[in-house]
Amino acid sequence: MTGSAGDGDGGSRSAGPLSLVADPTFRKLWTIGVLMGAMRWLEMLAVGVWAYAETGSAVITATMTMLRMAPMALFGSITGVIADRVDRKMLLVASLSLMAGTAGLLALSAWAGTLTLWQVGLGAFLSGLGWSTDFPVRRTILGESVGPARLGPAMAMDSASNNATRMVGPIAGGGLYATIGMQGIFVVSGTFFLISVLLAVLVIYRPTPREPRPFALFSEIRDGFAYLRRSRGLVGHLGVTVIVNLFAFPYAAMIPVVGKETFGADAVWIGLLLSVEGAGAFVGALAAAFLAAPERFRRIYLLGSCLFIFCVFLFSLQTDYGWAVAVLVVGGLGIAGFASMQSAIMFSEAPPEIRSRLMGILSVCIGAGPLGVLHVGWLADWLGGSMALTVISLEGLVAMGLLVFFVPELRR
């Protein structure tokens, strides 16, 4: 039996988004997601601007983003296996504590005037390690708590809030960086992660009973991949995730570069470029929360992904700041379709006994992003930021076309 205290079966309530607001477990997990997302984007923007100012290198700037994303690829499947065997709430508290402690130590170093590039890079990696637990731990707890009938609205609302942080986090990061510097950034980040730890401690979670069995890490990872081989639809779903993270999301690492090179923008206006995409994604995810039925999950996911990649291509061609903002708002609608359905599809189609393992594999696919970040960083040093985005977005559109052709289940 899963759920929050007093929930009973998640399907026994109204399945609409408004019923979720009254659910105390959902509210806590949702708030943790909001705080995690806001601090992720706040730190990412500030660290990117700081690294580019310190080094003038697009590759090093991209590497800071890569280090934050790498743990998903390196440890996502391992985290999924562990989350299937131990208390997920304990893992959630531990990961949030890691992020709070990391931000606190970086704040102290910045305050002492000893902050170095390697410290910031290590901090980004440790924060990414905490973030790698989000799918197999926090979102799995959230999905089990609300029940099958409310899964779609719950994941869409969680995505909407995450996209709202994409709207607020970067512009706040730019403003804070300009006014209080890196020390202030890490103080704010550490404080909000600490609040998240306290909320996680208060979550009431009753995990699904598990059949006792010996712990065999590699065998259980292999079982997860074996299940995927029997499900072409889920393989295609993961393929879309890889393509979007390789060829679309790396654009965020180039925003500080394009903002300086093409638009001559300062930290605040660079932050706005990332924020407006979050605004479009927020609106789109709210619409998905009210309108997305299970039979539409895959269609929304695929069309949203294609729209996002196409908008990265259009953004790369812009020389006018206003048009660039407009394109990114539309791109945010595509992100909403991708992000709101990503967890819902995997969670709804995965057997409960291997759910965290498959969510962990999803994290590994998301972790393909660092390769894309390195790719776009190398291209930017060679061709410039805007041309680098043109190249990777065209690569992404070609890859998506090939995937849909060879995995027709994605169209059904």
C-alpha positions as CSV (number, residue, x, y, z in Angstrom):
1,M,0.0,0.0,0.0
2,T,1.3,3.4,-0.9
3,G,0.2,7.0,-0.4
4,S,0.0,9.7,2.1
5,A,-1.7,9.5,5.4
6,G,-5.4,9.5,4.8
7,D,-5.1,9.1,1.0
8,G,-6.2,5.5,0.7
9,D,-6.0,4.4,-2.9
10,G,-4.9,7.3,-5.1
11,G,-7.5,6.4,-7.7
12,S,-10.4,6.8,-5.2
13,R,-10.2,10.5,-5.4
14,S,-11.1,12.9,-8.2
15,A,-8.4,12.5,-10.8
16,G,-8.2,16.3,-11.5
17,P,-5.2,18.5,-10.7
18,L,-7.1,20.4,-8.0
19,S,-7.4,17.2,-5.9
20,L,-3.6,17.0,-5.7
21,V,-3.4,20.4,-4.0
22,A,-5.3,18.9,-1.0
23,D,-2.9,16.0,-0.7
24,P,-0.2,16.8,1.9
25,T,2.3,14.2,0.6
26,F,2.0,15.5,-2.9
27,R,2.3,19.1,-1.7
28,K,5.6,18.4,0.2
29,L,7.1,16.4,-2.7
30,W,6.0,19.0,-5.2
31,T,7.5,21.8,-3.1
32,I,10.8,19.9,-2.9
33,G,10.8,19.6,-6.7
34,V,10.1,23.4,-7.0
35,L,13.0,24.2,-4.7
36,M,15.4,21.7,-6.3
37,G,14.6,23.0,-9.8
38,A,14.9,26.7,-8.8
39,M,18.3,26.1,-7.2
40,R,19.5,24.0,-10.1
41,W,18.8,26.7,-12.7
42,L,19.9,29.5,-10.4
43,E,23.3,27.8,-9.9
44,M,23.7,26.7,-13.5
45,L,23.2,30.3,-14.8
46,A,25.5,31.9,-12.2
47,V,28.2,29.2,-12.6
48,G,28.1,29.6,-16.4
49,V,28.4,33.4,-16.3
50,W,31.2,33.1,-13.6
51,A,33.2,30.5,-15.5
52,Y,33.0,32.4,-18.8
53,A,34.0,35.6,-17.1
54,E,36.9,33.8,-15.4
55,T,38.2,31.9,-18.5
56,G,36.6,33.3,-21.7
57,S,36.3,29.6,-22.8
58,A,33.1,28.2,-24.2
59,V,34.4,24.7,-23.6
60,I,35.1,25.3,-19.9
61,T,31.7,27.0,-19.5
62,A,30.0,24.0,-21.1
63,T,32.1,21.7,-18.9
64,M,30.5,23.2,-15.8
65,T,27.1,22.1,-17.1
66,M,28.5,18.7,-18.2
67,L,29.8,18.1,-14.6
68,R,26.3,18.8,-13.2
69,M,24.7,16.4,-15.7
70,A,27.3,13.6,-15.7
71,P,26.1,11.8,-12.5
72,M,22.8,10.9,-14.2
73,A,24.6,8.9,-16.8
74,L,27.2,7.5,-14.5
75,F,24.9,6.5,-11.5
76,G,21.3,6.6,-12.7
77,S,20.9,2.9,-13.2
78,I,22.7,2.1,-9.9
79,T,20.5,4.6,-8.0
80,G,17.4,2.9,-9.5
81,V,18.5,-0.5,-8.3
82,I,19.3,0.9,-4.8
83,A,16.0,2.7,-4.7
84,D,14.2,-0.6,-5.4
85,R,15.8,-2.1,-2.3
86,V,16.0,0.5,0.4
87,D,13.9,3.2,1.9
88,R,13.3,5.8,-0.8
89,K,12.5,8.5,1.7
90,M,15.9,8.0,3.3
91,L,17.6,8.3,-0.1
92,L,15.7,11.5,-0.7
93,V,16.8,13.1,2.6
94,A,20.4,12.0,2.0
95,S,20.6,13.4,-1.6
96,L,19.1,16.8,-0.5
97,S,21.5,16.9,2.4
98,L,24.4,16.4,0.0
99,M,23.3,19.3,-2.1
100,A,22.7,21.6,0.9
101,G,26.2,20.7,2.3
102,T,27.9,21.3,-1.0
103,A,26.3,24.7,-1.5
104,G,27.3,25.6,2.1
105,L,31.0,24.7,1.6
106,L,31.1,26.7,-1.7
107,A,29.6,29.7,0.0
108,L,32.3,29.6,2.7
109,S,35.0,29.4,0.0
110,A,33.5,32.3,-1.9
111,W,33.2,34.3,1.3
112,A,36.9,33.6,2.1
113,G,37.9,34.7,-1.4
114,T,39.4,31.3,-2.2
115,L,36.8,30.0,-4.7
116,T,38.5,28.2,-7.6
117,L,37.4,26.6,-10.8
118,W,38.0,23.1,-9.6
119,Q,36.0,23.7,-6.5
120,V,33.0,25.0,-8.5
121,G,33.4,22.0,-10.9
122,L,33.4,19.5,-8.0
123,G,30.4,21.3,-6.4
124,A,28.5,21.0,-9.7
125,F,29.3,17.3,-9.9
126,L,28.2,16.6,-6.3
127,S,25.0,18.6,-6.8
128,G,24.4,16.6,-10.0
129,L,24.9,13.4,-7.9
130,G,22.0,14.5,-5.7
131,W,19.9,15.5,-8.7
132,S,20.4,12.0,-10.2
133,T,18.1,10.6,-7.6
134,D,15.1,12.7,-8.7
135,F,13.5,10.2,-11.1
136,P,14.1,6.9,-9.3
137,V,13.4,8.4,-5.8
138,R,11.4,11.6,-5.5
139,R,9.2,11.2,-8.7
140,T,8.7,7.5,-7.9
141,I,7.5,8.3,-4.4
142,L,5.2,11.0,-5.9
143,G,3.8,8.6,-8.5
144,E,3.2,5.8,-5.9
145,S,1.6,8.3,-3.5
146,V,-1.0,9.7,-5.9
147,G,-2.1,6.4,-7.5
148,P,-2.8,5.5,-11.1
149,A,-5.8,7.7,-11.7
150,R,-4.0,10.9,-10.8
151,L,-0.6,10.0,-12.3
152,G,-0.9,12.1,-15.5
153,P,-2.1,15.3,-13.7
154,A,0.5,14.8,-10.9
155,M,3.5,14.4,-13.3
156,A,2.2,17.3,-15.5
157,M,1.9,19.5,-12.4
158,D,5.3,18.5,-11.2
159,S,6.7,19.3,-14.7
160,A,4.8,22.7,-14.7
161,S,6.5,23.6,-11.4
162,N,9.8,22.5,-12.7
163,N,9.3,24.7,-15.8
164,A,8.3,27.6,-13.6
165,T,11.7,27.3,-11.9
166,R,13.3,27.5,-15.4
167,M,11.4,30.7,-15.7
168,V,12.4,32.2,-12.3
169,G,15.7,30.5,-11.5
170,P,17.9,31.9,-14.3
171,I,16.7,35.5,-14.1
172,A,17.0,35.3,-10.3
173,G,20.5,33.8,-10.7
174,G,21.5,36.6,-13.1
175,G,20.2,39.3,-10.7
176,L,21.7,37.7,-7.6
177,Y,25.1,37.2,-9.3
178,A,25.1,40.9,-10.4
179,T,24.3,42.1,-6.9
180,I,25.8,39.7,-4.3
181,G,28.1,37.5,-6.4
182,M,28.9,33.8,-6.1
183,Q,28.9,33.9,-2.3
184,G,25.3,35.0,-2.2
185,I,24.3,32.5,-4.9
186,F,25.5,29.6,-2.8
187,V,24.1,31.0,0.5
188,V,20.6,31.1,-1.1
189,S,21.0,27.7,-2.7
190,G,22.2,26.1,0.6
191,T,19.3,27.6,2.5
192,F,16.6,26.3,0.1
193,F,18.2,22.9,-0.1
194,L,18.1,22.8,3.7
195,I,14.4,23.6,3.7
196,S,13.9,20.8,1.2
197,V,15.6,18.4,3.7
198,L,13.2,19.4,6.4
199,L,10.2,18.8,4.1
200,A,11.5,15.4,3.0
201,V,11.8,14.4,6.7
202,L,8.1,15.3,7.1
203,V,6.9,13.2,4.1
204,I,4.7,10.3,5.1
205,Y,5.6,7.4,2.7
206,R,4.5,3.8,2.8
207,P,6.5,1.9,0.2
208,T,5.1,-1.0,-1.8
209,P,6.0,-4.3,0.0
210,R,8.9,-6.0,-1.7
211,E,9.6,-9.7,-1.9
212,P,12.9,-10.5,0.0
213,R,15.7,-11.5,-2.3
214,P,19.5,-11.3,-2.3
215,F,21.0,-8.0,-3.5
216,A,22.7,-8.4,-6.8
217,L,23.4,-5.0,-8.4
218,F,24.5,-6.0,-11.9
219,S,21.9,-8.8,-12.1
220,E,19.1,-6.3,-11.3
221,I,20.4,-3.7,-13.7
222,R,20.5,-6.5,-16.4
223,D,16.9,-7.4,-15.5
224,G,15.8,-3.9,-16.2
225,F,17.4,-3.8,-19.6
226,A,16.0,-7.2,-20.4
227,Y,12.5,-5.9,-19.8
228,L,13.2,-3.0,-22.1
229,R,14.2,-5.3,-24.9
230,R,10.7,-6.7,-24.8
231,S,9.1,-3.3,-25.1
232,R,9.8,-1.4,-28.3
233,G,7.6,1.4,-27.3
234,L,9.6,2.1,-24.1
235,V,12.9,1.7,-26.1
236,G,11.6,4.4,-28.5
237,H,10.6,6.5,-25.5
238,L,14.1,6.3,-24.1
239,G,15.5,7.1,-27.6
240,V,13.6,10.4,-27.7
241,T,15.0,11.2,-24.3
242,V,18.5,10.6,-25.5
243,I,18.0,12.7,-28.6
244,V,16.5,15.7,-26.8
245,N,19.2,15.6,-24.2
246,L,22.0,15.3,-26.7
247,F,20.8,17.8,-29.3
248,A,18.4,20.2,-27.6
249,F,19.0,20.8,-23.9
250,P,22.7,21.5,-24.4
251,Y,21.6,24.9,-25.8
252,A,21.2,26.1,-22.2
253,A,25.0,25.8,-21.7
254,M,25.5,28.1,-24.7
255,I,23.1,30.8,-23.5
256,P,26.0,32.8,-21.7
257,V,28.1,32.4,-24.9
258,V,25.4,33.4,-27.4
259,G,24.1,36.2,-25.0
260,K,27.6,37.8,-25.1
261,E,28.6,37.0,-28.6
262,T,25.4,37.7,-30.5
263,F,23.4,40.1,-28.3
264,G,26.0,41.7,-26.1
265,A,23.9,41.0,-23.0
266,D,24.8,41.2,-19.4
267,A,24.1,38.6,-16.7
268,V,20.5,39.7,-16.1
269,W,19.5,39.7,-19.8
270,I,21.3,36.4,-20.3
271,G,19.2,35.0,-17.5
272,L,16.1,36.3,-19.1
273,L,16.8,34.2,-22.2
274,L,16.7,31.1,-20.1
275,S,13.7,32.3,-18.2
276,V,11.3,32.9,-21.1
277,E,11.7,29.4,-22.3
278,G,10.5,28.3,-18.8
279,A,7.5,30.6,-19.1
280,G,6.3,28.8,-22.2
281,A,7.0,25.4,-20.7
282,F,5.0,26.4,-17.5
283,V,1.9,27.3,-19.6
284,G,2.2,24.2,-21.7
285,A,2.6,21.9,-18.7
286,L,-0.4,23.4,-16.9
287,A,-2.5,22.7,-20.1
288,A,-1.2,19.1,-20.1
289,A,-2.2,18.7,-16.4
290,F,-5.8,19.4,-17.3
291,L,-6.0,17.9,-20.8
292,A,-3.6,15.0,-21.2
293,A,-5.3,11.6,-21.2
294,P,-3.2,8.4,-21.1
295,E,-3.9,7.6,-24.7
296,R,-2.4,10.9,-25.7
297,F,0.8,10.6,-23.6
298,R,3.1,9.4,-26.4
299,R,1.7,11.8,-29.0
300,I,2.2,14.8,-26.8
301,Y,5.7,13.6,-25.9
302,L,6.8,13.1,-29.5
303,L,5.4,16.3,-30.9
304,G,6.7,18.4,-28.0
305,S,10.2,17.0,-28.4
306,C,10.2,17.8,-32.1
307,L,8.9,21.3,-31.5
308,F,11.6,22.0,-28.9
309,I,14.5,20.9,-31.2
310,F,13.1,22.9,-34.1
311,C,12.9,26.0,-31.9
312,V,16.6,25.6,-30.8
313,F,17.3,25.7,-34.6
314,L,15.3,28.8,-35.1
315,F,16.9,30.5,-32.0
316,S,20.4,29.8,-33.4
317,L,19.5,31.9,-36.5
318,Q,18.3,35.0,-34.6
319,T,20.2,38.2,-34.4
320,D,17.4,40.3,-32.8
321,Y,17.0,39.8,-29.1
322,G,13.2,40.2,-29.2
323,W,12.7,37.5,-31.8
324,A,15.1,35.2,-29.9
325,V,12.9,35.6,-26.8
326,A,9.7,34.8,-28.8
327,V,11.2,31.7,-30.3
328,L,12.3,30.4,-26.9
329,V,8.8,30.9,-25.5
330,V,7.4,28.7,-28.2
331,G,10.2,26.2,-27.6
332,G,9.1,26.1,-24.0
333,L,5.7,24.7,-25.1
334,G,7.6,21.9,-26.7
335,I,9.6,21.3,-23.5
336,A,6.3,21.0,-21.6
337,G,5.1,18.2,-23.9
338,F,8.4,16.4,-23.5
339,A,9.0,16.9,-19.8
340,S,5.4,16.4,-18.5
341,M,5.0,13.1,-20.3
342,Q,8.5,11.7,-19.8
343,S,8.0,10.4,-16.3
344,A,4.3,9.6,-16.8
345,I,5.0,7.2,-19.7
346,M,7.7,5.3,-17.9
347,F,5.9,5.1,-14.6
348,S,2.6,4.0,-16.1
349,E,4.1,1.3,-18.2
350,A,6.7,-0.1,-15.8
351,P,5.9,-3.0,-13.5
352,P,6.0,-1.9,-9.9
353,E,8.7,-4.4,-8.9
354,I,11.2,-2.8,-11.3
355,R,9.8,0.7,-11.5
356,S,12.7,2.4,-9.8
357,R,15.2,0.5,-12.0
358,L,13.5,1.7,-15.2
359,M,13.3,5.2,-13.8
360,G,17.0,4.9,-13.1
361,I,17.6,3.9,-16.7
362,L,15.6,6.9,-17.8
363,S,18.0,9.0,-15.7
364,V,20.9,7.4,-17.6
365,C,19.3,8.5,-20.9
366,I,18.9,12.0,-19.5
367,G,22.5,11.8,-18.5
368,A,23.5,11.6,-22.2
369,G,23.3,15.4,-22.0
370,P,27.0,15.9,-21.0
371,L,28.1,14.4,-24.3
372,G,25.9,16.9,-26.0
373,V,27.2,19.8,-23.9
374,L,30.8,18.8,-24.7
375,H,29.9,18.5,-28.4
376,V,28.3,22.0,-28.5
377,G,31.1,23.5,-26.5
378,W,33.7,22.2,-28.9
379,L,31.7,23.4,-31.9
380,A,31.2,26.9,-30.2
381,D,35.0,27.3,-29.8
382,W,35.4,26.4,-33.5
383,L,32.3,28.0,-35.1
384,G,30.8,30.4,-32.5
385,G,27.9,29.8,-30.2
386,S,25.0,30.4,-32.6
387,M,26.4,28.3,-35.4
388,A,27.1,25.5,-32.9
389,L,23.4,25.5,-32.0
390,T,22.5,25.4,-35.6
391,V,24.6,22.2,-36.1
392,I,23.4,20.3,-33.1
393,S,19.7,21.1,-33.7
394,L,19.9,19.9,-37.3
395,E,21.6,16.7,-36.0
396,G,18.7,16.3,-33.6
397,L,16.0,16.7,-36.2
398,V,17.7,14.1,-38.4
399,A,18.1,11.7,-35.5
400,M,14.4,12.1,-34.5
401,G,13.3,11.4,-38.0
402,L,15.3,8.2,-38.1
403,L,14.0,7.0,-34.7
404,V,10.4,7.5,-35.7
405,F,11.0,5.7,-38.9
406,F,12.6,2.6,-37.3
407,V,10.4,2.6,-34.2
408,P,6.8,3.0,-35.5
409,E,5.4,2.3,-32.0
410,L,6.2,5.9,-31.2
411,R,3.5,7.0,-33.7
412,R,0.8,4.8,-32.2
